[in-house]
């Protein structure tokens, strides 16, 4: 879902107060083993492919995301990302995030451990872009339960997603916490390689915040059923518009 989105900073310039996210009133039963395949376009050119997988780690859930650029985008701005998020399905609180990202000339290895009860996170990041690796170790305060971008996606899928309702939840990507606001604003039919879906479009307000500091807009189309499959994502930023569509969806048999 984050294929070719702008780089997520490990620190930011502002902090917003954030409370623990409420448990969804009727959480969707998303099965471990679900696999979501995506293809992305940029200015009508093929931009890349991504895979989003939900696994299990004891009582925890693992989200694994891999993305690679393709075509002319791979020449202009090569991307190879591998990200893993572990969260508690009871409250969607993130426990850890492992990221290995190659975006253009930037190559980072990031490890974040969220210590909810100590109200802090521990960040270890290695910049592998130069001749010599540069290491960063930091501790940052958190309000307790926070989500990363991927556990936030599955949290949103558990919500009722009623039109014009406002949903708020705290997101932290290794820096400071921002309270993300999401508003479902319309229903429409979306055609993707995976099929035709009746959807609910939602607008997450994450640009010009500690999540993405640059200006931009984003829309996510969820299937209008109990699964709330994220069937399409559109991100509009200064260098163009990226559209990712679901190409295949599988569940464990």
Buried (B, 14 or more C-beta within 10 A) or exposed (E): BBBBBBEBBBBBEEBBEBEBBEEBEEBBEBEBEBBBBBBBBBEEEBBBBBBBBBBEEEEBBBBBBBBBBBEEBBEEBBBBBBBBBBBBBEBBBBBBBBBBBBBEEEBBBBBBBBBBEEEEBBBBBBBBEEEEEEEBEBEBEBBBBBBBBBBBBBBBBBBEBEEEEEBEBBBBBBBBBBBBBBBBEEEEEBEBEBEEBEBBBBBBBBBEBBBBBEEBBBBBBBBBEEBBBBBBBBBBBEBEBBBBBBBBBEEEE
